[in-house]
Amino acid sequence: MGEERSITVAVTGASGACYAQRLLQLLDASPRVRQINLLISENGRRVFAEELDVDIPHPLNPEVADRLGLSRHKLVCFQLNDLGAPISSGSYPVDGMVIVPCSVGTLGAIATGATTNLIHRAADVMLKEGRRLILVVRETPLNAIHLQNMLTLRQLGAVILPAMPAFYHRPRTIEDLVKHFVYRILDHLGIEHPQETMWRGGRAWT
Ligand SMILES: Cc1cc2nc3c(=O)[nH]c(=O)nc-3n(C[C@H](O)[C@H](O)[C@H](O)COP(=O)(O)O)c2cc1C
């Protein structure tokens, strides 16, 4: 068993709050995770309310944590305007950061280095410190600015993991789709999970 990790999860105003909820639950349950640093943008809250019917207060109160299926004992919630928070500094140990879902607005801010909130700053720190940064970008269709921003961040070492669920594992429910996609995020964080995500060849075509 390796070291326990501290992971930052940022939720922004793109569609796909269900991915964030499931990721938080799995990190919360993982013995490999010691701390979850949680950041939610204004529009992240809006999308949570629209898609999951959950109004997220700051800090997360026990009732809402319960509704989200979170125990809260690992969660550290940060305000978006608190640029003096520990995760604003490279000296603070954070092992990985996931922005899920990631709007193209947040993608653009990080790609240009225009850090106007703590999500942008924390991501900037991950890049400058050479730590793992995963962006679950969600938008369709994509214009040239979005594509260029993704290329820029990939070239800087970020993992671009667009919210594109797969079907090769034959999902039967939306929950199957969401879980399989979130397990792929955990694969990129190097955190073990209960489900086989490796494609082993399937049917042999002759
Ligand atoms: C219900 C809803 C769904 C949205 N879906 C997306 C989306 O899928 N992708 C995206 O880039 N922006 C989406 N937006 C727009 C963003 O929320 C908006 O651009 C916002 O400024 C992003 O700010 P943030 O990155 O700080 O959260 C959506 C907005 C709402 C209200």
The ligand as a Gaussian input file, in Angstrom:
#p B3LYP/6-31G(d) Opt

LIG

0 1
 C      -26.923000      24.491000     -16.815000
 C      -25.636000      24.987000     -17.426000
 C      -24.880000      24.129000     -18.184000
 C      -23.672000      24.556000     -18.743000
 N      -22.922000      23.655000     -19.459000
 C      -21.713000      24.016000     -19.903000
 C      -20.865000      23.035000     -20.522000
 O      -21.213000      21.873000     -20.681000
 N      -19.619000      23.438000     -20.867000
 C      -19.152000      24.704000     -20.659000
 O      -17.999000      24.972000     -20.986000
 N      -19.951000      25.657000     -20.119000
 C      -21.207000      25.351000     -19.726000
 N      -22.012000      26.286000     -19.118000
 C      -21.561000      27.671000     -19.071000
 C      -20.586000      27.945000     -17.928000
 O      -21.195000      27.669000     -16.688000
 C      -20.114000      29.399000     -17.983000
 O      -19.328000      29.603000     -19.151000
 C      -19.363000      29.835000     -16.762000
 O      -18.901000      31.151000     -16.942000
 C      -18.190000      28.948000     -16.442000
 O      -17.544000      29.468000     -15.295000
 P      -16.679000      28.564000     -14.332000
 O      -15.715000      27.830000     -15.192000
 O      -15.998000      29.546000     -13.430000
 O      -17.608000      27.675000     -13.597000
 C      -23.232000      25.885000     -18.555000
 C      -24.008000      26.753000     -17.784000
 C      -25.186000      26.312000     -17.213000
 C      -25.976000      27.260000     -16.371000

